[in-house]
């Protein structure tokens, strides 16, 4: 599981500053706070699981997720993400990137030629688990 410390603390600081009246009131701070809190709940962590022959990357409370059948995975390897690729869900040279913190990820290659990268604090461990799961599948 990857915890988005780089997302959590700045968002909470912005909420505190907005509600302390230190920035303008257009839109009102409560609107900003609600929007930021919703984003925080949706993206505060990334949890990767393998169940029922499916690799699942779940953000926050589980509303946003990416699922890939193990049968579709042909390979994976640890990669280092450049800082300018940022965090969240977006297209990169590694394919679609799903991460909330840090610069380590696992690049996953699919049978259809597409790629995706999943952020993790333990890229070598996740790579080993995915490879073992593919073999067992």
Secondary structure, 3 states (H helix, E strand, C coil): CEECHHHHHHHHHHHHHHHCCCCCCCCCHHHHHHHHHHHHHHHCEEEEEEECCEEEEEECCCCCEEEEEHHHEEEEEEEECCHHHCCEEEEECCEEEEECCCCEEEEEEECCCCEEEEECCCHHHHHHHHHHHHHHC
